[in-house]
């Protein structure tokens, strides 16, 4: 059996996909685009090591589910990094996080209090892990749906079970025992050789489903709360209903050649930006920018990988004259900006400082 805490990731995936499909029977208050963005995969997400810091890797729902479960377990609002506050909104943010935490704890407890936990009969090979099943117990199938066991009947084989039970109660839509036999054998072929017979587990749905509790949490957190759990901060110009771009997009736009025409190794967009920017830090934070184009590209790549992997402040907000940007910063304040979709690298950033524009961000 599977504990509920091990199911949060699949529950969240189920809630988001059902909302997109219009089959959830619960209004999340989120756009289909936003839900699809949380489920979107990035085939190049393994370019950087996964951790609880930095730009969250795709699919984002996995990071989100981890943050939700940690909040339930530890009793504190758990975005997946220690936020670096750079605005005067600390008090307002703290109040919002306290409200979000109360919501997560109240609704999350409904999931925690459920024991272990789909159709009226589930056919399973009689393995040791099913020996303790008995009427009245709760069980989760497919890591999503909770059912109560009303009866458990044992048979010598799948064929015997299909012949004795109502076939459509076991495999809805299947008309013949032979067809049902093929389907169940295919789905359970790894367990057949070690099984001691077959179990017909009679089940009925229960009114309190864990995915409904999770859907309520998602709905009430809304865009800002979900962005917060993913590590995004909110400032006056923050765009409320967008998600961070995939890491692969950030890196791809960074390594595009600055001047595509010509022969030989050429500076990347990122290296060209670093060439213009590195002198602004008196502490030599950006390193020594010298050597051939290959050396400069390597330094720039190492720099941006560090920022992406270790940033503790992320924002998608309006910045003149660029429009909507995706901005990241590490604890020391150094950072970088892209277009909001990550497809255009804009440049590197110095730590915030008083009269920064007047001083041309040199320190």
C-alpha positions as a Markdown table, in Angstrom:
| # | Residue | x | y | z |
|---|---|---|---|---|
| 1 | Unk | 0.0 | 0.0 | 0.0 |
| 2 | Unk | 1.0 | 3.6 | -0.6 |
| 3 | Unk | 1.0 | 6.3 | 2.0 |
| 4 | Unk | -0.8 | 9.5 | 1.2 |
| 5 | Unk | 2.4 | 11.6 | 1.5 |
| 6 | Unk | 4.0 | 9.5 | -1.3 |
| 7 | Unk | 1.0 | 10.4 | -3.5 |
| 8 | Unk | 1.0 | 14.2 | -3.4 |
| 9 | Unk | 3.0 | 14.5 | -6.6 |
| 10 | Unk | 0.6 | 12.2 | -8.5 |
| 11 | Unk | -2.4 | 13.8 | -6.9 |
| 12 | Unk | -1.3 | 17.2 | -8.0 |
| 13 | Unk | -0.7 | 15.9 | -11.5 |
| 14 | Unk | -4.2 | 14.4 | -11.5 |
| 15 | Unk | -5.8 | 17.6 | -10.3 |
| 16 | Unk | -4.0 | 19.8 | -12.9 |
| 17 | Unk | -4.7 | 17.4 | -15.8 |
| 18 | Unk | -8.3 | 17.0 | -14.8 |
| 19 | Unk | -8.7 | 20.8 | -14.6 |
| 20 | Unk | -7.3 | 21.1 | -18.1 |
| 21 | Unk | -9.6 | 18.4 | -19.4 |
| 22 | Unk | -12.7 | 19.9 | -17.7 |
| 23 | Unk | -13.3 | 16.7 | -15.6 |
| 24 | Unk | -12.4 | 17.9 | -12.1 |
| 25 | Unk | -15.8 | 19.0 | -10.9 |
| 26 | Unk | -13.9 | 21.7 | -9.0 |
| 27 | Unk | -13.0 | 25.2 | -10.2 |
| 28 | Unk | -9.4 | 25.8 | -9.5 |
| 29 | Unk | -9.6 | 29.4 | -10.6 |
| 30 | Unk | -6.5 | 28.9 | -12.7 |
| 31 | Unk | -6.1 | 29.2 | -16.5 |
| 32 | Unk | -5.6 | 26.0 | -18.6 |
| 33 | Unk | -2.4 | 27.6 | -19.8 |
| 34 | Unk | -1.1 | 28.0 | -16.3 |
| 35 | Unk | -2.0 | 24.4 | -15.3 |
| 36 | Unk | -0.4 | 23.1 | -18.5 |
| 37 | Unk | 2.7 | 25.1 | -17.8 |
| 38 | Unk | 3.1 | 23.3 | -14.4 |
| 39 | Unk | 2.9 | 19.9 | -16.2 |
| 40 | Unk | 5.2 | 20.9 | -19.1 |
| 41 | Unk | 8.3 | 18.8 | -19.4 |
| 42 | Unk | 11.7 | 20.1 | -20.4 |
| 43 | Unk | 13.8 | 17.4 | -22.2 |
| 44 | Unk | 17.0 | 19.3 | -21.2 |
| 45 | Unk | 16.2 | 19.7 | -17.5 |
| 46 | Unk | 19.1 | 17.5 | -16.6 |
| 47 | Unk | 21.6 | 20.1 | -17.9 |
| 48 | Unk | 21.9 | 21.4 | -14.4 |
| 49 | Unk | 21.9 | 19.4 | -11.1 |
| 50 | Unk | 18.5 | 19.3 | -9.4 |
| 51 | Unk | 18.3 | 20.9 | -6.0 |
| 52 | Unk | 15.9 | 22.8 | -3.8 |
| 53 | Unk | 17.7 | 26.1 | -4.8 |
| 54 | Unk | 17.9 | 27.9 | -8.0 |
| 55 | Unk | 15.5 | 28.2 | -11.0 |
| 56 | Unk | 13.0 | 25.3 | -10.5 |
| 57 | Unk | 13.4 | 22.5 | -13.0 |
| 58 | Unk | 10.6 | 21.3 | -15.2 |
| 59 | Unk | 8.1 | 19.8 | -14.7 |
| 60 | Unk | 7.2 | 22.4 | -12.2 |
| 61 | Unk | 4.5 | 20.4 | -10.5 |
| 62 | Unk | 7.1 | 18.2 | -8.9 |
| 63 | Unk | 8.8 | 21.1 | -7.2 |
| 64 | Unk | 5.4 | 22.5 | -6.2 |
| 65 | Unk | 4.3 | 19.2 | -4.7 |
| 66 | Unk | 7.5 | 19.0 | -2.6 |
| 67 | Unk | 6.9 | 22.5 | -1.3 |
| 68 | Unk | 3.3 | 21.7 | -0.4 |
| 69 | Unk | 4.2 | 18.6 | 1.5 |
| 70 | Unk | 7.0 | 20.2 | 3.4 |
| 71 | Unk | 4.6 | 23.0 | 4.4 |
| 72 | Unk | 2.1 | 20.4 | 5.7 |
| 73 | Unk | 4.8 | 18.4 | 7.6 |
| 74 | Unk | 6.8 | 21.3 | 9.1 |
| 75 | Unk | 4.0 | 23.8 | 9.8 |
| 76 | Unk | 5.7 | 26.6 | 7.9 |
| 77 | Unk | 5.2 | 28.1 | 4.4 |
| 78 | Unk | 8.0 | 26.4 | 2.5 |
| 79 | Unk | 9.1 | 28.0 | -0.8 |
| 80 | Unk | 12.0 | 25.9 | -2.0 |
| 81 | Unk | 14.7 | 28.5 | -1.1 |
| 82 | Unk | 15.4 | 31.1 | 1.5 |
| 83 | Unk | 14.0 | 34.3 | 0.0 |
| 84 | Unk | 16.3 | 37.3 | -0.2 |
| 85 | Unk | 14.1 | 40.3 | 0.5 |
| 86 | Unk | 14.9 | 43.2 | -1.7 |
| 87 | Unk | 11.8 | 45.4 | -1.2 |
| 88 | Unk | 9.8 | 47.0 | 1.6 |
| 89 | Unk | 7.1 | 44.3 | 1.4 |
| 90 | Unk | 8.4 | 42.0 | 4.2 |
| 91 | Unk | 5.4 | 42.6 | 6.5 |
| 92 | Unk | 2.8 | 42.2 | 3.8 |
| 93 | Unk | 4.6 | 39.1 | 2.5 |
| 94 | Unk | 4.7 | 37.6 | 6.0 |
| 95 | Unk | 1.0 | 38.1 | 6.5 |
| 96 | Unk | 0.2 | 36.4 | 3.2 |
| 97 | Unk | 2.4 | 33.5 | 4.0 |
| 98 | Unk | 0.7 | 33.0 | 7.4 |
| 99 | Unk | -2.6 | 33.0 | 5.6 |
| 100 | Unk | -1.4 | 30.5 | 3.0 |
| 101 | Unk | 0.1 | 28.3 | 5.7 |
| 102 | Unk | -3.2 | 28.1 | 7.7 |
| 103 | Unk | -4.9 | 27.1 | 4.5 |
| 104 | Unk | -2.4 | 24.4 | 3.7 |
| 105 | Unk | -2.4 | 23.1 | 7.3 |
| 106 | Unk | -6.2 | 23.0 | 7.5 |
| 107 | Unk | -6.8 | 21.3 | 4.1 |
| 108 | Unk | -3.6 | 19.3 | 4.2 |
| 109 | Unk | -4.7 | 17.6 | 7.4 |
| 110 | Unk | -7.6 | 16.1 | 5.6 |
| 111 | Unk | -5.2 | 14.3 | 3.4 |
| 112 | Unk | -2.9 | 13.3 | 6.2 |
| 113 | Unk | -5.7 | 11.9 | 8.3 |
| 114 | Unk | -6.8 | 9.5 | 5.5 |
| 115 | Unk | -5.3 | 6.1 | 5.9 |
| 116 | Unk | -4.0 | 4.2 | 2.8 |
| 117 | Unk | -5.6 | 4.6 | -0.2 |
| 118 | Unk | -11.1 | 2.8 | -8.1 |
| 119 | Unk | -14.7 | 0.9 | -10.4 |
| 120 | Unk | -16.4 | -1.6 | -8.1 |
| 121 | Unk | -13.9 | -4.6 | -8.3 |
| 122 | Unk | -10.2 | -4.5 | -8.6 |
| 123 | Unk | -8.4 | -7.7 | -9.7 |
| 124 | Unk | -5.0 | -8.3 | -8.2 |
| 125 | Unk | -2.6 | -11.2 | -7.9 |
| 126 | Unk | -2.6 | -12.5 | -4.3 |
| 127 | Unk | 0.8 | -11.2 | -3.2 |
| 128 | Unk | 2.0 | -10.8 | 0.4 |
| 129 | Unk | 1.4 | -7.0 | 0.3 |
| 130 | Unk | -2.3 | -7.6 | -0.1 |
| 131 | Unk | -2.7 | -10.2 | 2.7 |
| 132 | Unk | -3.8 | -7.6 | 5.2 |
| 133 | Unk | -6.7 | -6.2 | 3.1 |
| 134 | Unk | -10.1 | -6.6 | 4.8 |
| 135 | Unk | -13.5 | -5.0 | 4.6 |
| 136 | Unk | -13.7 | -1.5 | 6.0 |
| 137 | Unk | -10.1 | -0.5 | 5.1 |
| 138 | Unk | -9.3 | 2.4 | 2.8 |
| 139 | Unk | -7.0 | 2.0 | -0.1 |
| 140 | Unk | -5.5 | 4.3 | -2.8 |
| 141 | Unk | -5.3 | 3.1 | -6.4 |
| 142 | Unk | -3.3 | 4.9 | -9.0 |
| 143 | Unk | -2.0 | 7.2 | -6.3 |
| 144 | Unk | -5.0 | 9.4 | -6.8 |
| 145 | Unk | -8.4 | 7.9 | -5.8 |
| 146 | Unk | -9.5 | 6.7 | -2.4 |
| 147 | Unk | -11.8 | 3.7 | -2.0 |
| 148 | Unk | -13.3 | 1.6 | 0.8 |
| 149 | Unk | -12.9 | -2.1 | 0.7 |
| 150 | Unk | -16.3 | -3.9 | 1.0 |
| 151 | Unk | -15.1 | -7.4 | 0.4 |
| 152 | Unk | -12.1 | -9.5 | -0.7 |
| 153 | Unk | -12.7 | -12.7 | -2.6 |
| 154 | Unk | -9.9 | -15.2 | -3.5 |
| 155 | Unk | -9.7 | -17.2 | -6.7 |
| 156 | Unk | -7.2 | -19.7 | -8.1 |
| 157 | Unk | -6.8 | -17.8 | -11.4 |
| 158 | Unk | -7.7 | -14.7 | -13.3 |
| 159 | Unk | -10.0 | -16.8 | -15.5 |
| 160 | Unk | -11.9 | -18.1 | -12.5 |
| 161 | Unk | -12.4 | -14.6 | -11.2 |
| 162 | Unk | -13.6 | -13.2 | -14.5 |
| 163 | Unk | -16.0 | -16.2 | -14.8 |
| 164 | Unk | -17.5 | -15.7 | -11.4 |
| 165 | Unk | -17.6 | -12.0 | -11.0 |
| 166 | Unk | -19.4 | -9.3 | -13.1 |
| 167 | Unk | -16.9 | -8.7 | -15.9 |
| 168 | Unk | -17.9 | -5.1 | -16.4 |
| 169 | Unk | -17.4 | -4.4 | -12.8 |
| 170 | Unk | -13.7 | -5.4 | -13.2 |
| 171 | Unk | -12.9 | -4.0 | -16.7 |
| 172 | Unk | -15.6 | -1.6 | -17.9 |
| 173 | Unk | -16.2 | -1.8 | -21.6 |
| 174 | Unk | -14.8 | -5.3 | -22.0 |
| 175 | Unk | -17.3 | -7.8 | -23.5 |
| 176 | Unk | -15.6 | -11.2 | -23.3 |
| 177 | Unk | -13.7 | -13.2 | -20.6 |
| 178 | Unk | -10.9 | -13.9 | -23.1 |
| 179 | Unk | -10.4 | -10.2 | -23.8 |
| 180 | Unk | -10.4 | -9.4 | -20.1 |
| 181 | Unk | -7.9 | -12.2 | -19.4 |
| 182 | Unk | -5.5 | -10.8 | -22.0 |
| 183 | Unk | -5.7 | -7.3 | -20.5 |
| 184 | Unk | -5.3 | -8.3 | -16.9 |
| 185 | Unk | -2.4 | -10.7 | -17.7 |
| 186 | Unk | -0.7 | -7.9 | -19.6 |
| 187 | Unk | -1.1 | -5.4 | -16.8 |
| 188 | Unk | 0.1 | -7.7 | -14.1 |
| 189 | Unk | 2.6 | -10.0 | -16.0 |
| 190 | Unk | 5.5 | -9.2 | -13.6 |
| 191 | Unk | 3.5 | -10.4 | -10.6 |
| 192 | Unk | 2.0 | -13.6 | -12.1 |
| 193 | Unk | 4.9 | -16.0 | -11.3 |
| 194 | Unk | 5.1 | -15.1 | -7.6 |
| 195 | Unk | 1.4 | -14.9 | -6.9 |
| 196 | Unk | -0.6 | -17.3 | -4.8 |
| 197 | Unk | -3.9 | -17.0 | -6.6 |
| 198 | Unk | -6.0 | -13.9 | -7.5 |
| 199 | Unk | -8.0 | -11.5 | -5.3 |
| 200 | Unk | -11.2 | -9.7 | -6.3 |
| 201 | Unk | -11.1 | -6.6 | -4.2 |
| 202 | Unk | -14.6 | -5.1 | -4.0 |
| 203 | Unk | -14.4 | -1.4 | -3.6 |
| 204 | Unk | -16.7 | 1.7 | -3.3 |
| 205 | Unk | -15.9 | 5.4 | -3.5 |
| 206 | Unk | -15.7 | 7.5 | -0.4 |
| 207 | Unk | -17.0 | 11.1 | -0.3 |
| 208 | Unk | -13.8 | 12.6 | 1.0 |
| 209 | Unk | -11.2 | 12.3 | -1.8 |
| 210 | Unk | -7.6 | 13.5 | -1.1 |
| 211 | Unk | -7.5 | 15.1 | -4.6 |
| 212 | Unk | -10.5 | 17.3 | -3.6 |
| 213 | Unk | -8.6 | 18.5 | -0.5 |
| 214 | Unk | -5.6 | 19.3 | -2.7 |
| 215 | Unk | -7.7 | 21.0 | -5.3 |
| 216 | Unk | -9.1 | 23.3 | -2.5 |
| 217 | Unk | -5.6 | 24.2 | -1.5 |
| 218 | Unk | -4.5 | 25.0 | -5.0 |
| 219 | Unk | -7.6 | 27.1 | -5.6 |
| 220 | Unk | -7.2 | 29.2 | -2.5 |
| 221 | Unk | -3.5 | 29.7 | -2.9 |
| 222 | Unk | -4.2 | 30.9 | -6.5 |
| 223 | Unk | -1.5 | 32.3 | -8.7 |
| 224 | Unk | 0.5 | 34.3 | -6.1 |
| 225 | Unk | 0.6 | 31.5 | -3.5 |
| 226 | Unk | 1.7 | 28.9 | -6.1 |
| 227 | Unk | 4.3 | 31.2 | -7.5 |
| 228 | Unk | 5.6 | 31.7 | -3.9 |
| 229 | Unk | 5.9 | 27.9 | -3.3 |
| 230 | Unk | 7.9 | 27.8 | -6.6 |
| 231 | Unk | 10.3 | 30.4 | -5.3 |
| 232 | Unk | 9.0 | 33.5 | -7.1 |
| 233 | Unk | 8.8 | 36.7 | -5.2 |
| 234 | Unk | 6.2 | 39.5 | -5.7 |
| 235 | Unk | 6.9 | 43.2 | -6.2 |
| 236 | Unk | 4.9 | 46.1 | -7.5 |
| 237 | Unk | 5.5 | 45.1 | -11.1 |
| 238 | Unk | 5.2 | 41.4 | -10.8 |
| 239 | Unk | 3.1 | 39.6 | -13.5 |
| 240 | Unk | 0.6 | 37.5 | -11.5 |
| 241 | Unk | -0.2 | 34.5 | -13.7 |
| 242 | Unk | 3.0 | 33.4 | -15.3 |
| 243 | Unk | 5.6 | 30.7 | -14.6 |
| 244 | Unk | 9.4 | 30.7 | -14.7 |
| 245 | Unk | 10.8 | 29.6 | -18.1 |
| 246 | Unk | 12.6 | 26.2 | -18.4 |
| 247 | Unk | 16.3 | 26.1 | -17.7 |
| 248 | Unk | 17.0 | 24.9 | -21.2 |
| 249 | Unk | 15.6 | 28.1 | -22.7 |
| 250 | Unk | 17.7 | 30.2 | -20.4 |
| 251 | Unk | 20.9 | 28.4 | -21.4 |
| 252 | Unk | 20.0 | 28.2 | -25.1 |
| 253 | Unk | 19.5 | 32.0 | -25.5 |
| 254 | Unk | 22.6 | 32.6 | -23.5 |
| 255 | Unk | 24.9 | 30.6 | -25.8 |
| 256 | Unk | 23.5 | 31.9 | -29.1 |
| 257 | Unk | 26.4 | 33.4 | -31.1 |
| 258 | Unk | 26.5 | 37.2 | -30.8 |
| 259 | Unk | 27.4 | 37.5 | -34.5 |
| 260 | Unk | 26.3 | 34.3 | -36.3 |
| 261 | Unk | 28.1 | 35.2 | -39.6 |
| 262 | Unk | 31.8 | 34.5 | -40.0 |
| 263 | Unk | 34.1 | 31.6 | -39.4 |
| 264 | Unk | 35.7 | 30.1 | -36.3 |
| 265 | Unk | 34.7 | 30.4 | -32.6 |
| 266 | Unk | 32.6 | 33.5 | -31.9 |
| 267 | Unk | 31.5 | 35.1 | -28.6 |
| 268 | Unk | 28.1 | 34.0 | -27.4 |
| 269 | Unk | 25.4 | 36.5 | -26.4 |
| 270 | Unk | 26.3 | 35.7 | -22.8 |
| 271 | Unk | 30.0 | 36.2 | -23.2 |
| 272 | Unk | 29.4 | 39.5 | -25.0 |
| 273 | Unk | 27.2 | 40.7 | -22.2 |
| 274 | Unk | 29.9 | 39.7 | -19.6 |
| 275 | Unk | 32.5 | 41.6 | -21.6 |
| 276 | Unk | 30.5 | 44.8 | -21.2 |
| 277 | Unk | 29.7 | 44.1 | -17.6 |
| 278 | Unk | 32.5 | 42.5 | -15.7 |
| 279 | Unk | 34.4 | 45.7 | -14.9 |
| 280 | Unk | 31.5 | 47.0 | -12.8 |
| 281 | Unk | 32.4 | 44.9 | -9.7 |
| 282 | Unk | 35.4 | 46.2 | -7.8 |
| 283 | Unk | 35.5 | 42.9 | -6.0 |
| 284 | Unk | 36.1 | 41.0 | -9.3 |
| 285 | Unk | 33.0 | 38.9 | -8.7 |
| 286 | Unk | 32.7 | 38.2 | -12.4 |
| 287 | Unk | 36.2 | 36.9 | -12.7 |
| 288 | Unk | 39.0 | 37.9 | -15.0 |
| 289 | Unk | 37.7 | 38.3 | -18.5 |
| 290 | Unk | 40.6 | 37.5 | -20.8 |
| 291 | Unk | 41.8 | 34.9 | -23.3 |
| 292 | Unk | 40.4 | 33.8 | -26.6 |
| 293 | Unk | 36.8 | 33.6 | -27.5 |
| 294 | Unk | 36.6 | 30.0 | -26.3 |
| 295 | Unk | 38.0 | 31.0 | -22.9 |
| 296 | Unk | 35.6 | 33.9 | -22.6 |
| 297 | Unk | 32.6 | 31.7 | -23.6 |
| 298 | Unk | 33.6 | 29.2 | -21.0 |
| 299 | Unk | 33.8 | 31.8 | -18.2 |
| 300 | Unk | 30.5 | 33.2 | -19.2 |
| 301 | Unk | 28.9 | 29.8 | -19.2 |
| 302 | Unk | 30.2 | 28.9 | -15.8 |
| 303 | Unk | 29.0 | 32.2 | -14.4 |
| 304 | Unk | 25.4 | 31.8 | -15.7 |
| 305 | Unk | 25.2 | 28.1 | -14.6 |
| 306 | Unk | 26.1 | 29.2 | -11.1 |
| 307 | Unk | 23.5 | 31.9 | -11.1 |
| 308 | Unk | 20.8 | 29.6 | -12.3 |
| 309 | Unk | 21.7 | 26.9 | -9.9 |
| 310 | Unk | 22.1 | 29.1 | -6.8 |
| 311 | Unk | 19.7 | 32.0 | -7.2 |
| 312 | Unk | 17.5 | 32.7 | -4.2 |
| 313 | Unk | 15.4 | 35.6 | -5.6 |
| 314 | Unk | 13.3 | 35.1 | -8.7 |
| 315 | Unk | 10.8 | 37.5 | -10.2 |
| 316 | Unk | 8.8 | 37.9 | -13.4 |
| 317 | Unk | 8.1 | 41.6 | -13.6 |
| 318 | Unk | 7.9 | 44.8 | -15.7 |
| 319 | Unk | 11.2 | 46.5 | -16.2 |
| 320 | Unk | 11.6 | 49.5 | -18.6 |
| 321 | Unk | 12.6 | 49.5 | -21.4 |
| 322 | Unk | 12.5 | 45.7 | -21.7 |
| 323 | Unk | 8.9 | 45.0 | -20.8 |
| 324 | Unk | 8.3 | 41.7 | -18.9 |
| 325 | Unk | 11.5 | 40.1 | -17.8 |
| 326 | Unk | 12.6 | 37.0 | -15.8 |
| 327 | Unk | 15.1 | 38.1 | -13.2 |
| 328 | Unk | 17.2 | 36.0 | -10.9 |
| 329 | Unk | 19.7 | 37.0 | -8.1 |
| 330 | Unk | 21.9 | 35.1 | -5.7 |
| 331 | Unk | 22.2 | 36.0 | -2.0 |
| 332 | Unk | 25.0 | 38.5 | -2.7 |
| 333 | Unk | 22.7 | 40.4 | -5.1 |
| 334 | Unk | 24.4 | 39.6 | -8.4 |
| 335 | Unk | 22.0 | 38.3 | -11.1 |
| 336 | Unk | 20.8 | 38.1 | -14.6 |
| 337 | Unk | 17.8 | 38.9 | -16.8 |
| 338 | Unk | 16.0 | 37.3 | -19.7 |
| 339 | Unk | 12.8 | 38.0 | -21.6 |
| 340 | Unk | 9.9 | 36.5 | -19.7 |
| 341 | Unk | 9.9 | 33.3 | -21.9 |
| 342 | Unk | 13.7 | 32.9 | -21.5 |
| 343 | Unk | 14.3 | 33.1 | -25.3 |
| 344 | Unk | 16.3 | 36.3 | -25.1 |
| 345 | Unk | 19.2 | 37.0 | -22.7 |
| 346 | Unk | 19.2 | 40.6 | -21.6 |
| 347 | Unk | 22.3 | 40.9 | -19.4 |
| 348 | Unk | 24.0 | 40.6 | -16.0 |
| 349 | Unk | 23.0 | 42.6 | -12.9 |
| 350 | Unk | 24.9 | 44.2 | -10.0 |
| 351 | Unk | 23.5 | 44.1 | -6.5 |
| 352 | Unk | 20.9 | 46.8 | -5.7 |
| 353 | Unk | 22.5 | 50.0 | -4.4 |
| 354 | Unk | 21.4 | 53.5 | -3.7 |
| 355 | Unk | 21.7 | 55.8 | -6.7 |
| 356 | Unk | 22.6 | 52.7 | -8.8 |
| 357 | Unk | 21.6 | 54.2 | -12.1 |
| 358 | Unk | 23.5 | 57.4 | -11.4 |
| 359 | Unk | 26.6 | 55.4 | -10.5 |
| 360 | Unk | 26.1 | 53.2 | -13.6 |
| 361 | Unk | 26.0 | 50.2 | -11.2 |
| 362 | Unk | 29.7 | 50.4 | -10.4 |
| 363 | Unk | 30.8 | 49.5 | -6.9 |
